[in-house]
Amino acid sequence: MFSKTILNASIAIEAISNNRLRALLTSLGLIFGVASVISMLSIGKGAEQEIMEQLKILGANNVIVKPVIEQEEGKVVDENEKTKEEKRYTPGLSLQDVKTISTIPHIDFISPEVVYETLVIRAGLKRSVKLVGIKPEYFLSSDVKLAQGNMFSQKQLDDSAPVCIIGNGIKAKFFPQDEPIGKSIKCGEVWLRVIGIVQDRKISEKNISKLGIRDYNMDIYAPISTVILRSKNRALVTKDDILRNSRRWGNENQKKDKNYHQIDRVVIRVENTEYMAGVADILTRMLTRLHNEVIDFEIILPQALLEQEKRTKNIFNIVLGAIASISLLVGGIGIMNIMLASVLERIREIGIRMAVGATSNDIIMQFLLEAIIIGITGGLLGIILGFVFSYGIEKFSGITTIITPFSIFLSLIVSVSIGLVFGILPAKRAAEQDPVISLRYE
């Protein structure tokens, strides 16, 4: 049986090699279909990895609260009829809000942040950076890890100690030859002692822009109490603020440039994703009440945003998959069409083989093997073309593509299956030929 299979395979290969151009043209539909499958799967895998990376950065179970400019609404009235009406007072997003939020059930921890643009000076060098006031929970919510040194102690947090943890980029910029731990760096008007260094994080420019996050490597982190007390507390109203606003009184076209929010962001880690919608709803109602019905905040659910993005990309992949399926179907029909034509051209050859002892099963095996070999060859060429397509998509469109061994294996299985399925009818037609009539065929 094995020797017969080898013989039939050698005859099939010889028949294909004698008509190489026709075999190549036959498999074109299959080649492009397989290339489309490879590209589709690589785009889907790339999208999955990108979304997982974004979830890792933002946190799958995080709810983010950010301050916004106060919403304005009401009736339009004539300037002459306008009466002076005091605006509702809102304290803005503050540490007091954080304490109140902590009473909501199903919350693991809360991470408030204060961010100031400041100038860092050391050893004759200066650079504008972000000074970020945080609590230790920040390193859990953002998946930032320490490479060296220690986290802020509770005593340092309570005492508003002048200490900081620097990003890896700050270390490279200001401490190229020195060991930063234990040394001081000037942030604005405050000297901070370095107690730790953040692990280098490779975040693409695309994610930094798309997710609205900072480059963690170029940040300086200090206890939130230190930043608020020693740098600036936006919740405090100073004499200068009153004078500046009084000079602008009556000019409604000129927006107030003062940021009255004490903190810039609150990240809330929820115990389980099933509680996120409920926590977000309670947060909205609670902060609306605390802010005197003034909507000067927004609540963001990163998981919901990324799930929506994932659904959008899945739709794109389904469309691409449909196109690939059509190409594969066309390729299979092409194989069957050419193989049927080949049977008509080779009736005399079939008659001679049957006359010298070949059985119907041998003829079926020969033509089936021809179809399968064409399918495998088209599949291999399609895989190569798929690599080219995937590289081109990533190079020119910026879409991340990842080719996995599974996609290659699936493409080969599909190619063999198409050759087998669409080769059955031609093989059966060849085996049904009458040897006597075939020998007389011209």
QUIKAWO-V405142 format. One record per backbone hydrogen bond with DSSP energy under -0.5 kcal/mol. CO is the residue of the C=O (numbers start at 1). NH is the residue of the N-H. If there is no record, write none. Layout:
((CO NH) (CO NH))
This chain:
((1 5) (2 6) (3 7) (4 8) (5 9) (6 10) (7 11) (8 12) (9 13) (10 14) (11 15) (12 16) (13 17) (14 18) (16 19) (17 20) (19 23) (20 24) (21 25) (22 26) (23 27) (25 28) (27 31) (28 32) (29 33) (30 34) (31 35) (32 36) (33 37) (34 38) (35 39) (36 40) (37 41) (38 42) (39 43) (40 44) (41 45) (42 46) (42 402) (43 47) (44 48) (45 49) (46 50) (47 51) (48 52) (49 53) (50 54) (51 55) (52 56) (53 57) (54 58) (55 59) (59 62) (61 270) (63 268) (64 300) (65 266) (66 298) (75 77) (78 81) (78 82) (93 262) (93 263) (94 98) (95 99) (96 100) (97 101) (98 102) (100 103) (101 104) (104 107) (106 271) (109 269) (110 112) (111 267) (113 264) (113 265) (114 133) (116 118) (116 131) (118 120) (118 129) (119 188) (120 127) (121 186) (122 125) (125 122) (127 120) (129 118) (129 131) (130 132) (130 220) (131 116) (131 133) (132 134) (132 222) (133 114) (134 224) (135 138) (136 139) (137 140) (137 141) (138 142) (145 199) (148 197) (153 157) (154 158) (155 159) (156 161) (157 160) (161 163) (162 193) (164 195) (164 196) (165 221) (166 198) (167 171) (168 172) (169 173) (170 174) (170 175) (171 175) (178 180) (180 183) (183 194) (185 187) (185 192) (186 121) (186 188) (187 189) (187 190) (190 187) (190 192) (192 185) (193 164) (194 182) (195 150) (196 166) (197 147) (197 148) (201 203) (204 208) (205 209) (206 210) (207 211) (208 212) (208 213) (214 216) (215 218) (216 219) (217 169) (217 170) (218 130) (219 167) (220 132) (221 165) (222 134) (223 227) (224 228) (225 229) (226 230) (226 231) (227 231) (227 232) (232 234) (233 236) (236 238) (238 242) (239 243) (240 244) (241 245) (242 246) (243 247) (244 248) (246 249) (248 251) (250 252) (251 254) (253 255) (258 260) (264 67) (265 113) (266 65) (266 268) (267 111) (267 269) (268 63) (268 270) (269 108) (269 109) (272 275) (273 276) (275 279) (276 280) (277 281) (278 282) (279 283) (280 284) (281 285) (282 286) (283 287) (284 288) (285 289) (286 290) (287 291) (288 293) (289 292) (291 294) (293 295) (294 296) (295 71) (296 68) (298 66) (300 64) (300 302) (301 305) (302 306) (303 307) (304 308) (305 309) (306 310) (307 311) (308 312) (309 313) (310 314) (311 315) (312 316) (313 317) (314 318) (315 319) (316 320) (317 321) (318 322) (319 323) (320 324) (321 325) (322 326) (323 327) (324 328) (325 329) (326 330) (327 331) (328 332) (329 333) (330 334) (331 335) (332 336) (333 337) (334 338) (335 339) (336 340) (337 341) (338 342) (339 343) (340 344) (341 345) (342 346) (344 347) (346 350) (347 351) (348 352) (349 353) (350 354) (351 355) (352 356) (353 358) (354 357) (359 363) (360 364) (361 365) (362 366) (363 367) (364 368) (365 369) (366 370) (367 371) (368 372) (369 373) (370 374) (371 375) (372 376) (373 377) (374 378) (375 379) (376 380) (377 381) (378 382) (379 383) (380 384) (381 385) (382 386) (383 387) (384 388) (385 389) (386 390) (387 391) (388 392) (389 393) (390 394) (391 395) (392 396) (393 397) (393 398) (393 399) (394 398) (402 404) (404 408) (405 409) (406 410) (407 411) (408 412) (409 413) (410 414) (411 415) (412 416) (413 417) (414 418) (415 419) (416 420) (417 421) (418 422) (419 423) (420 424) (421 424) (423 427) (424 428) (425 429) (426 430) (427 431) (428 432) (430 433) (434 438) (435 439) (436 440) (437 441) (438 441))
